[in-house]
């Protein structure tokens, strides 16, 4: 596919992922997301973004134009049960963080999961999000214990098992105290 060069800002078709092209090898391109994750896609799955959308595919550009139109505001009443619902969920399953674990040791996977948890927790604190659910799964419990150790380093939060009906035993909810 012609027209792509290293450094181009692109979006992925059928996914809510965007980033900049880091390298191109044959028909594959490695893009780096805003979060800093390198991901590989076929060039045919990418759309170049430069100010406006420069796509020859009419359907894709039509969908983008429809999304850009201002929509009528609908005011929703928040039910009491939903008011206490977590505002943010972070899935720490390794297959959600990387495309392939090939060549990764368990130690590397655990470190990636913990770095992601710390980065998302710091993001929630900076954006004043009060509740965050970290989905870690049941497994052997190592990730859960390491998360609890990480959470104990923060003074302004408490943590506990998340809603059992929704998450089972594989999630921890963090409540962040907001200083007013």
C-alpha positions as CSV (number, residue, x, y, z in Angstrom):
1,X,0.0,0.0,0.0
2,X,1.4,3.4,-1.0
3,X,1.4,6.6,1.0
4,X,2.5,5.5,4.4
5,X,5.8,6.7,5.9
6,X,7.4,6.4,9.3
7,X,6.0,9.1,11.6
8,X,2.5,9.2,10.0
9,X,-0.4,9.5,12.4
10,X,-2.8,6.6,11.7
11,X,-6.0,5.0,13.0
12,X,-6.8,1.3,12.8
13,X,-9.9,0.2,10.9
14,X,-12.7,-1.4,13.1
15,X,-10.8,-0.7,16.3
16,X,-10.5,2.4,18.5
17,X,-6.7,2.5,18.2
18,X,-4.5,5.3,16.9
19,X,-0.9,6.1,16.9
20,X,2.2,6.9,14.9
21,X,4.0,4.6,12.5
22,X,7.3,3.5,14.0
23,X,8.4,1.1,11.3
24,X,7.3,-0.5,8.1
25,X,8.4,-4.0,7.0
26,X,6.8,-5.2,3.8
27,X,3.0,-5.1,4.3
28,X,3.2,-4.8,8.1
29,X,3.5,-1.6,10.1
30,X,4.4,-1.1,13.7
31,X,2.5,1.7,15.3
32,X,3.1,3.2,18.8
33,X,-0.1,4.2,20.6
34,X,-0.4,7.3,22.8
35,X,0.0,5.0,25.8
36,X,3.4,3.9,24.4
37,X,2.4,0.3,23.3
38,X,3.9,-0.9,20.0
39,X,1.3,-2.8,17.9
40,X,1.6,-4.4,14.5
41,X,-1.0,-4.1,11.7
42,X,-1.3,-4.7,8.0
43,X,-1.0,-1.5,6.0
44,X,-4.5,-2.3,4.6
45,X,-5.9,-2.0,8.1
46,X,-4.6,1.5,8.6
47,X,-6.0,4.9,7.8
48,X,-3.7,8.0,7.6
49,X,-4.9,10.9,9.7
50,X,-3.7,14.4,8.9
51,X,-5.9,17.2,10.2
52,X,-8.9,15.8,8.3
53,X,-9.3,12.2,7.3
54,X,-7.7,11.2,4.0
55,X,-9.3,7.9,3.1
56,X,-10.3,6.7,-0.3
57,X,-12.8,4.3,1.3
58,X,-16.2,6.1,1.2
59,X,-17.9,4.0,3.9
60,X,-15.2,4.7,6.4
61,X,-15.0,8.4,5.7
62,X,-18.9,8.6,5.8
63,X,-18.9,6.9,9.3
64,X,-16.3,9.4,10.5
65,X,-18.3,12.3,9.3
66,X,-21.4,11.0,11.0
67,X,-19.5,10.6,14.2
68,X,-18.3,14.3,14.0
69,X,-21.8,15.7,13.7
70,X,-23.1,17.2,17.0
71,X,-25.6,15.0,18.6
72,X,-28.7,15.9,20.5
73,X,-28.0,15.9,24.2
74,X,-30.0,13.4,26.2
75,X,-30.0,13.8,29.9
76,X,-30.1,10.5,31.8
77,X,-31.1,10.1,35.3
78,X,-28.5,8.1,37.3
79,X,-30.0,5.4,39.4
80,X,-28.7,5.1,43.0
81,X,-27.1,1.7,42.3
82,X,-25.3,3.1,39.2
83,X,-24.0,6.1,41.1
84,X,-21.9,3.9,43.3
85,X,-20.7,1.8,40.3
86,X,-17.0,2.0,39.4
87,X,-16.2,4.7,36.9
88,X,-13.1,3.0,35.5
89,X,-12.1,-0.6,34.9
90,X,-8.6,-1.8,34.2
91,X,-8.2,-5.3,32.8
92,X,-4.8,-6.6,33.7
93,X,-5.0,-10.0,31.9
94,X,-1.8,-10.2,30.0
95,X,-3.6,-11.0,26.7
96,X,-5.3,-7.6,27.0
97,X,-2.0,-5.8,27.3
98,X,0.1,-7.4,24.6
99,X,-0.7,-9.1,21.4
100,X,1.6,-12.1,22.1
101,X,3.5,-13.3,25.1
102,X,6.0,-15.2,23.0
103,X,9.5,-14.7,24.5
104,X,8.2,-13.2,27.7
105,X,9.0,-14.7,31.1
106,X,6.4,-14.7,33.9
107,X,8.5,-12.0,35.6
108,X,8.3,-9.8,32.5
109,X,4.5,-10.3,32.3
110,X,4.0,-9.5,36.0
111,X,6.1,-6.3,35.7
112,X,4.1,-5.2,32.6
113,X,0.9,-5.8,34.5
114,X,2.1,-3.9,37.6
115,X,3.4,-1.0,35.5
116,X,0.1,-0.7,33.8
117,X,-1.8,-0.8,37.1
118,X,0.5,1.9,38.5
119,X,0.1,4.1,35.4
120,X,-3.7,3.7,35.4
121,X,-3.9,4.4,39.1
122,X,-1.9,7.6,38.7
123,X,-4.1,8.6,35.8
124,X,-7.2,8.0,37.9
125,X,-5.8,10.1,40.7
126,X,-4.8,13.0,38.3
127,X,-8.3,12.9,36.7
128,X,-10.0,12.8,40.1
129,X,-11.7,9.4,39.3
130,X,-12.9,8.0,42.7
131,X,-13.4,4.3,41.9
132,X,-11.2,2.0,39.8
133,X,-11.6,-1.7,39.4
134,X,-8.5,-3.7,38.6
135,X,-9.4,-7.0,37.0
136,X,-6.5,-9.4,37.8
137,X,-8.2,-12.8,37.6
138,X,-8.0,-15.6,40.1
139,X,-4.9,-17.6,39.1
140,X,-2.3,-18.3,41.7
141,X,-2.9,-14.9,43.4
142,X,0.6,-13.5,42.8
143,X,-0.7,-10.5,40.8
144,X,-3.4,-9.8,43.4
145,X,-0.8,-9.8,46.2
146,X,1.6,-7.5,44.3
147,X,-1.3,-5.1,43.5
148,X,-2.2,-5.0,47.2
149,X,1.4,-4.2,48.0
150,X,1.4,-1.4,45.4
151,X,-1.9,0.0,46.8
152,X,-0.5,0.1,50.4
153,X,2.1,2.6,49.2
154,X,-0.6,5.2,48.6
155,X,-2.0,7.1,51.5
156,X,-5.1,8.5,49.9
157,X,-6.9,5.2,48.9
158,X,-8.5,2.1,50.3
159,X,-8.9,-1.2,48.4
160,X,-11.2,-4.2,48.8
161,X,-12.6,-7.1,46.7
162,X,-14.8,-5.8,43.9
163,X,-18.5,-6.8,43.5
164,X,-18.6,-10.6,43.5
165,X,-21.7,-10.9,41.3
166,X,-20.0,-8.9,38.6
167,X,-16.3,-9.9,38.8
168,X,-16.2,-13.0,41.0
169,X,-13.0,-13.3,43.0
170,X,-10.8,-11.9,40.3
171,X,-11.0,-8.2,40.8
172,X,-10.0,-5.5,43.4
173,X,-11.8,-2.2,43.7
174,X,-9.9,0.9,44.7
175,X,-11.5,3.9,46.3
176,X,-9.5,7.1,46.0
177,X,-10.1,9.8,48.6
178,X,-10.3,13.2,46.9
179,X,-8.9,16.2,48.7
180,X,-11.3,19.1,48.2
